[in-house]
Amino acid sequence: MGYRGKVVEKERARELRGEGFTMLEIATELGVSKSSVSLWTRDVEFRPRQRESGRFGARNRAPNSRQRRKAAEIERLDADGISRLGTLDEQAFLAAGVALYAGEGAKGDGAVVFANSDAQMVALFCVWFRRFFEIDERRLRVTVYLHQGLDIDAAQSHWSEVTGVPLSQFRSPYRAVPDPTIRKNKHEHGCVYVRYCCARTHRAVMGLVRALLSSTTIPG
């Protein structure tokens, strides 16, 4: 899932960057990744602007010196992270996906299941899973967990686009009752479960997980 050919988004990102918007604000506004924004705007001079009320949920007053330093450090470290990682080769991408599944995937035998509320992590898993395993796309299933009161149709359309799985392969959503004693902020699109029922495929994934966790080639 790349952003090749997004000429309009690229030009708009450059305009916003020139106006002093942060990479996170631009990525949120355009619905793209921060790495894409960083690539598109790397030669655009950045000067933090005075925030106006309303847009991007900004405040009325300009950020203080501490906030400016924090924003500048985050920007610098984001760019440094992109530079240090570079472009992942096949082996590095394989290991990255295995590590992601080791932390967020289901371990019980019988099915590959990955759950998360972060669209970029879900997209990464789906690209990785399709890249390294021979799967039958028709057997992929998706379930959305969403608090009552939020738009389920919008949420399912969002996750269908993220996962590349058609809505016809979505299971009935789970609508959770909000508990005000636990949290006030709720994910607009909820949490998604991507499931592929195949014991052999799951065992292959777990074989990679065990190999990673027991690896003797970790730099010492």
Secondary structure, DSSP 8 states (H G I E B T S, - for coil): ---TT-HHHHHHHHHHHHTT--HHHHHHHHT--HHHHHHHHTTS--------SSGGG--SS---HHHHHHHHHHHHHHHHHHHHH-S--HHHHHHHHHHHHHHHB--STT-EEEEES-HHHHHHHHHHHHHHS---GGGEEEEEEEETTS-HHHHHHHHHHHHT--GGGB---EEE---TTT-S---TT-EEEEEE--HHHHHHHHHHHHHHHT-S-S--
